[in-house]
Amino acid sequence: MALGDQTKEYLERKKAGLYALLQNWAGQLEGYAKTHAPWTDRTGHARQSLHGGVESSGDELVLYLSHGVEYGIWLEIAHGGNYAIVRPTVDAHISRIRQTVKDYWSG
């Protein structure tokens, strides 16, 4: 196997591992958001529809947390953001996410 092939194979394994790492973070973000959402449930749909995931586009991976109900945006911006959960969840975890990604690529 040529050096270029080994390098390519190594990078593909690392990318797959990064995807798995981010999927783990997506689940953690989703769980945190569902547990810490500050609004009072009426139907439970907004809380149940919060979801995290990872999208892949070429060489780019995007970790996301999102509402799954149309009115989710209003929970985020209404009443001065008192019902917001997406941004507070990201803010609570972003430094640890960055560190785990950095550690992953360093190791």
Buried (B, 14 or more C-beta within 10 A) or exposed (E): EEEEEEEEEEEEEEEEEBBEBBBEBBEBBBEBBBEEBEBEEEEEEBBEBBBBBBEEEEEEBEBBBBBEBEEBEEBBEEEEEEBBBBEBBBEEBEEEBEEBBEEBEEE
